[in-house]
Amino acid sequence: MNNFMNWVQSSLMPPLAKAGNNKYLVSIRNGLVLTLPAVISGSIFLIIANIPIPAWTNFMKPYMGAMGVAVNGSFGIISLLATIGIGYELAKALDLDAINGAGLSTMAFIVTSFNSKLTLDTDNFASSGLFTAIVCSFISVSILRLFVKKDWIIKLPKGVPAAVSQSFASLTPAFLILLFFWGLRVPLHFDINHFIQSIFHPLLFAMNSLPGIMFYTLLVSILWVAGIHGDMTLQGISDPIFLQFLAANGVAYAHHQTIPYITSLGFSSLFVNVGGNRSNHHVGLLDAVFQE
């Protein structure tokens, strides 16, 4: 046991601790917090519309379409909100203008959401576009950082309001970001969203399986034993997966379909971390509605 703990402390802890403090992973964890009000608010409408009491169900039938607007308007923009949040948090972590980071990331994400007929496919705004949101935010903020670092920006006189000055400072990186994502999607007909989803599909499949969730739980537990906040360290990696599961479950539940994912956001807190821990700041009773 001593040899194992020595190996954990010498070999496993340093890279995981470094990953837990990585600005990019921390920006994912913090940026996804922006999606929580939408998820919780949409869950309230979802619960109200589907209370399993026959009299209530019959009463709500004429209003299901209206209730669905609130559900689709919350769960249906999870990835769009994630793009804004991650772009903002990453730009702030890299000492850049946070609003510009959020705006440029959102622009890039929307360009990737056009389909082969060059019309905007809002389906990508839902949970299926979460990993695309992360990639677009990372690339956009990295380009912005490069331009600022190299001083390839338009500078206005000091008397100009700061908001206007920052807006012009992001003009040249904005053009390059737009050109890059437009070039991939339109002239090259490269479906960025589909490509990213295909890359992460094995990971999504694994995390929705018993071996996958057991391995994740084991890794979290080992980190706790070694003195590292296991849940917080892995949130930058696990939260996009579990949040995607939760949003997909919510949409399926609203349309009276089979719930596709078991290990959605809240699963570990409800069925593994009995008693909870200090990291469960965004888990509450509403997370349990999709664990049926």
Backbone hydrogen bonds, N-H to C=O, Kabsch-Sander energy under -0.5 kcal/mol:
donor,donor_aa,acceptor,acceptor_aa,energy
5,M,1,M,-2.5
6,N,2,N,-2.4
7,W,3,N,-2.2
8,V,4,F,-2.5
9,Q,5,M,-2.5
10,S,6,N,-2.2
11,S,7,W,-2.9
12,L,7,W,-1.2
13,M,8,V,-3.3
16,L,12,L,-1.5
17,A,13,M,-3.1
18,K,14,P,-2.2
19,A,15,P,-2.2
20,G,16,L,-2.4
21,N,17,A,-1.0
22,N,19,A,-1.1
26,V,22,N,-2.8
27,S,23,K,-1.8
28,I,24,Y,-1.3
29,R,25,L,-2.2
30,N,26,V,-2.9
31,G,27,S,-2.5
32,L,28,I,-2.1
33,V,30,N,-0.9
34,L,31,G,-1.4
35,T,32,L,-1.5
36,L,32,L,-0.5
36,L,33,V,-1.1
39,V,35,T,-2.3
40,I,36,L,-2.9
41,S,37,P,-2.5
42,G,38,A,-2.6
43,S,39,V,-2.0
44,I,40,I,-1.7
45,F,41,S,-1.6
46,L,42,G,-2.2
47,I,43,S,-2.7
48,I,44,I,-2.5
49,A,45,F,-2.2
50,N,46,L,-0.9
50,N,47,I,-0.7
51,I,48,I,-0.8
53,I,51,I,-2.8
57,T,53,I,-2.9
58,N,54,P,-2.4
59,F,55,A,-1.8
60,M,56,W,-2.2
61,K,57,T,-1.0
63,Y,60,M,-1.7
64,M,60,M,-0.5
64,M,61,K,-1.2
67,M,63,Y,-2.5
68,G,64,M,-2.1
69,V,65,G,-1.0
69,V,66,A,-0.5
70,A,66,A,-0.9
71,V,67,M,-1.7
72,N,68,G,-3.1
73,G,69,V,-2.2
74,S,70,A,-0.5
74,S,71,V,-0.9
75,F,71,V,-2.4
76,G,71,V,-0.7
76,G,72,N,-0.7
77,I,74,S,-1.2
78,I,75,F,-1.1
79,S,125,F,-2.1
80,L,125,F,-1.1
81,L,77,I,-2.4
82,A,78,I,-2.2
83,T,79,S,-2.2
84,I,80,L,-1.8
85,G,81,L,-2.7
86,I,82,A,-3.0
87,G,83,T,-2.4
88,Y,84,I,-2.1
89,E,85,G,-2.6
90,L,86,I,-2.8
91,A,87,G,-1.9
92,K,88,Y,-2.2
93,A,89,E,-2.2
94,L,90,L,-1.7
95,D,92,K,-1.4
96,L,91,A,-3.2
98,A,96,L,-0.6
101,G,97,D,-1.9
102,A,98,A,-2.3
103,G,99,I,-2.7
104,L,100,N,-2.7
105,S,101,G,-1.8
106,T,102,A,-2.1
107,M,103,G,-2.1
108,A,104,L,-2.1
109,F,105,S,-2.3
110,I,106,T,-2.4
111,V,107,M,-1.9
112,T,108,A,-1.7
113,S,109,F,-0.6
113,S,110,I,-0.9
114,F,111,V,-1.2
115,N,119,T,-2.5
118,L,115,N,-2.1
121,D,113,S,-2.6
122,T,120,L,-0.9
124,N,121,D,-1.5
125,F,122,T,-1.5
126,A,123,D,-1.3
129,G,126,A,-1.6
130,L,127,S,-1.7
133,A,129,G,-2.3
134,I,130,L,-1.8
135,V,131,F,-2.3
136,C,132,T,-2.8
137,S,133,A,-2.1
138,F,134,I,-2.5
139,I,135,V,-2.6
140,S,136,C,-2.5
141,V,137,S,-2.5
142,S,138,F,-1.9
143,I,139,I,-2.2
144,L,140,S,-2.3
145,R,141,V,-2.5
146,L,142,S,-2.1
147,F,143,I,-2.3
148,V,144,L,-2.2
149,K,145,R,-2.8
150,K,146,L,-2.5
151,D,147,F,-0.6
151,D,148,V,-0.5
152,W,147,F,-2.7
153,I,151,D,-0.7
154,I,168,F,-0.7
155,K,153,I,-0.5
160,V,157,P,-1.6
165,S,161,P,-2.4
166,Q,162,A,-2.7
167,S,163,A,-1.7
168,F,164,V,-2.1
169,A,165,S,-1.8
170,S,166,Q,-1.2
171,L,168,F,-1.2
172,T,168,F,-0.5
174,A,170,S,-2.0
175,F,171,L,-2.0
176,L,172,T,-1.8
177,I,173,P,-2.6
178,L,174,A,-2.7
179,L,175,F,-2.7
180,F,176,L,-2.7
181,F,177,I,-2.4
182,W,178,L,-2.5
183,G,179,L,-2.4
184,L,180,F,-1.8
185,R,181,F,-2.2
186,V,182,W,-3.1
188,L,183,G,-1.8
190,F,184,L,-3.0
191,D,189,H,-0.6
192,I,190,F,-1.3
195,F,191,D,-2.2
196,I,192,I,-2.5
197,Q,193,N,-2.3
198,S,194,H,-2.1
199,I,195,F,-1.4
200,F,196,I,-2.0
201,H,197,Q,-1.0
204,L,200,F,-2.2
205,F,201,H,-2.6
206,A,202,P,-2.3
207,M,203,L,-2.3
208,N,204,L,-0.8
208,N,205,F,-0.6
209,S,206,A,-1.6
213,I,209,S,-2.4
214,M,210,L,-2.1
215,F,211,P,-2.3
216,Y,212,G,-2.3
217,T,213,I,-2.2
218,L,214,M,-2.6
219,L,215,F,-2.4
220,V,216,Y,-2.3
221,S,217,T,-2.5
222,I,218,L,-2.5
223,L,219,L,-2.0
224,W,220,V,-2.1
225,V,221,S,-2.5
226,A,222,I,-2.0
227,G,224,W,-1.5
228,I,223,L,-3.3
230,G,228,I,-1.4
233,T,229,H,-2.3
234,L,230,G,-1.8
235,Q,231,D,-0.8
237,I,234,L,-1.1
238,S,234,L,-3.0
239,D,235,Q,-2.4
241,I,237,I,-0.5
242,F,238,S,-2.6
243,L,239,D,-2.8
244,Q,240,P,-1.5
245,F,241,I,-2.0
246,L,242,F,-2.3
247,A,243,L,-2.6
248,A,244,Q,-2.2
249,N,245,F,-2.4
250,G,246,L,-2.2
251,V,247,A,-2.2
252,A,248,A,-2.3
253,Y,249,N,-2.7
254,A,250,G,-2.1
255,H,251,V,-1.4
256,H,253,Y,-1.4
257,Q,252,A,-3.1
264,S,262,I,-1.2
265,L,242,F,-1.8
267,F,264,S,-2.6
270,L,266,G,-2.1
271,F,267,F,-2.8
272,V,268,S,-2.0
273,N,268,S,-3.7
274,V,272,V,-1.9
276,G,273,N,-2.6
280,N,277,N,-1.6
281,H,279,S,-2.1
283,V,280,N,-0.8
284,G,282,H,-0.5
287,D,284,G,-1.1
288,A,285,L,-1.4
289,V,286,L,-1.3
290,F,287,D,-0.8
291,Q,288,A,-1.6
